[in-house]
Amino acid sequence: MELNLKPKLELERLVLGELATNCYILKAGEEAGVIDPGAEDERLLRALAGHRLRYILLTHAHPDHLGGVPRLKREFPGASLLLHGADLEGLRWFLPQLEPDGLLEEGTTLKLGKEELRVLHTPGHSPGSVVFMLTGDGRLFVGDLLFRDSIGRVDLPGGSPSEMAHSLRRLVGLNGDFRVYPGHGPETTLARERACNPFLRGL
C-alpha cells in the first residue's frame, strides 16, 4: 500500500508474516532502505527491483521483525544490516548465522539519498528498541514502542515497564507533531496519541 509522502522520498508498507508486521520500504532515487522485514515475501523483492538496497534496519530483534533478513542479505549482499547493540543477543538467538554490519546508537544518523534518518534509543519493549526519525519529514518509525491507542508489550524477555514509560515520555515530549508508523496496525500521529491513547495518560 502506497503512503503519501513528499515526492523526493517514496514509502511503501507491506504487512508480512503471521503476526502482521509492518515492513517499511523507503526509496530515495536509486537507493532503498527496509525497516523490519518480518518475513520472506516476494512482494518485498518486487518492491526493491531496480534499486540498490543500502540498509536493512531493525527497530528491535524479535523474530516477527527480522524473518526476512536472510533472504534480503542473500539477494542484496551489499546491504548493511543494522540494529542497536543491546539487541545483539536477540539477533544471534534467532538468526545465529548472521552478524550485523554495524550497530546503532542514540544519535546515529543514516543517509538515504538526500534524506537523513536519526536513531532514538527507546528501550522498554526490548533493551535495544529504537525509533527511526526522518529528520526532514516529520515521520517516526517506532517499531513496537507505540501503536494507535496502545503501546508495546513489556512482559517478554528483556522488557521493562520503567524503561518503556521513560521511552514513551520521551516520545510524547518531542516538539511538534509527527506521523507515526508502528510495527503493527495502522499509522497514526503523535498528536492523536497524546490526546487519545489511554496508555499515555499521566506521562
C-alpha positions in Angstrom: 0.0 0.0 0.0 1.4 3.4 -1.0 1.6 6.1 1.6 1.6 9.7 0.8 4.9 11.4 1.2 6.8 14.2 -0.4 7.9 13.2 -4.0 11.6 13.1 -3.0 11.0 10.1 -0.8 8.8 7.1 -1.7 7.5 5.0 1.2 5.7 1.7 0.8 4.3 -0.5 3.6 4.0 -4.3 3.4 2.3 -6.4 6.0 4.3 -9.5 6.4 4.2 -12.8 8.4 1.8 -14.5 10.7 1.8 -11.6 13.2 1.1 -9.0 10.5 4.3 -7.0 11.0 4.6 -3.7 9.1 7.6 -3.6 6.9 8.5 -0.2 5.5 10.4 0.3 2.3 12.0 3.7 1.8 13.2 4.7 -1.6 15.3 7.8 -2.4 16.3 7.8 -6.1 18.1 4.6 -6.8 18.8 3.9 -3.1 16.5 2.0 -0.8 16.2 1.0 2.9 14.0 -1.6 4.5 12.8 -1.3 8.1 11.7 -4.5 9.9 11.4 -7.2 7.1 9.3 -9.5 9.2 9.1 -12.5 6.8 10.3 -13.6 3.4 7.9 -12.4 0.8 8.2 -12.0 -3.0 6.4 -8.7 -2.7 9.3 -7.3 -0.9 11.7 -8.3 -3.6 9.4 -6.9 -6.3 9.2 -3.6 -4.5 13.0 -3.4 -4.4 13.6 -4.3 -8.0 15.8 -1.7 -9.8 17.0 -0.2 -6.5 20.2 -0.6 -4.5 19.3 -1.8 -1.1 21.6 0.2 1.2 20.2 -0.6 4.7 18.3 -3.4 6.4 17.2 -1.7 9.6 15.7 -3.4 12.7 13.7 -1.5 15.3 14.4 -4.5 17.6 15.4 -8.1 17.3 12.2 -10.0 17.8 11.5 -12.8 15.3 8.4 -11.2 13.8 10.5 -8.2 12.7 13.5 -10.0 11.2 12.3 -13.2 9.5 13.0 -11.7 6.0 16.6 -10.7 6.8 18.4 -13.8 5.5 16.7 -13.6 2.1 17.5 -9.9 1.8 21.1 -10.5 2.6 21.4 -13.2 0.0 19.7 -11.1 -2.7 21.4 -7.8 -1.7 24.8 -8.8 -0.3 25.9 -5.2 -0.2 23.1 -4.1 2.2 24.1 -3.2 5.7 22.2 -5.0 8.5 21.9 -2.6 11.4 20.4 -2.8 14.9 21.1 -1.5 18.4 23.8 -3.3 20.3 21.6 -4.0 23.2 19.5 -6.4 21.0 22.5 -8.2 19.5 21.9 -11.2 21.7 18.4 -11.5 20.3 19.6 -11.4 16.7 22.2 -14.1 17.5 19.5 -16.2 19.1 17.0 -16.0 16.3 19.5 -15.7 13.4 22.7 -17.3 14.6 24.1 -17.5 11.0 24.1 -13.7 10.7 26.2 -10.9 12.2 25.2 -7.2 11.8 27.2 -5.0 9.6 27.1 -2.3 12.2 25.5 -1.3 15.5 23.2 1.7 16.0 23.4 4.0 19.0 21.5 7.0 20.2 22.0 9.8 17.7 23.3 7.6 14.9 22.4 9.3 11.6 21.9 7.4 8.3 21.8 8.9 4.9 19.4 7.7 2.2 19.7 9.8 -0.9 19.2 13.3 0.4 17.2 12.2 3.4 18.5 11.5 6.9 17.3 9.0 9.5 18.2 9.7 13.1 18.2 7.0 15.7 16.5 7.4 19.1 17.2 4.6 21.6 13.9 3.7 23.2 14.2 0.6 25.4 11.2 -1.0 27.1 9.8 -3.4 24.6 13.3 -4.8 24.3 16.6 -3.5 25.5 17.7 -2.3 22.1 14.5 -1.0 20.7 14.9 2.1 18.6 12.9 4.7 16.7 14.0 5.9 13.3 13.2 9.6 12.8 13.1 11.1 9.3 14.6 14.4 10.4 13.4 16.5 7.5 10.0 14.9 7.1 8.3 14.7 10.5 7.9 10.9 10.5 8.7 8.3 13.1 9.1 4.6 12.6 8.5 3.3 16.1 8.6 -0.4 16.0 6.7 -1.9 18.9 7.0 1.1 21.2 3.7 2.8 20.3 0.6 1.8 18.5 -2.6 3.5 17.6 -4.5 3.5 21.0 -2.0 1.1 22.6 1.7 0.5 23.4 4.1 -2.4 23.1 4.4 -5.3 25.5 6.9 -5.3 28.4 6.3 -8.9 29.5 8.7 -10.5 27.0 12.3 -11.3 27.9 14.3 -8.0 28.1 11.1 -5.9 28.5 11.0 -3.3 31.2 7.9 -1.3 32.4 10.1 1.5 33.8 12.2 1.9 30.6 9.0 1.7 28.5 7.5 4.6 30.5 10.7 6.6 30.1 10.8 6.0 26.3 7.1 6.9 25.9 7.6 10.0 27.9 10.4 11.0 25.7 8.5 10.3 22.5 5.4 12.3 23.5 7.7 15.1 24.6 9.0 15.6 21.1 8.4 19.1 19.8 5.6 19.3 17.3 3.5 16.7 15.5 4.8 13.6 13.7 3.3 10.9 11.5 3.8 7.6 13.4 4.5 4.3 11.6 4.2 1.4 14.1 5.4 -2.1 13.9 1.8 -3.4 13.7 -1.5 -1.9 12.9 -2.4 1.4 11.2 -0.4 4.6 11.1 -1.3 7.4 13.4 0.0 10.8 14.6 1.8 11.8 17.8 -0.8 14.5 18.4 -3.6 12.0 18.2 -1.9 9.5 20.6 -1.1 12.3 23.1 -4.8 13.2 23.1 -6.5 9.7 22.8 -4.1 6.9 23.8 -5.2 5.7 27.3 -1.7 4.3 28.0 -0.1 7.7 27.7 -2.2 9.4 30.3 -0.1 10.5 33.3 3.1 10.5 31.4 
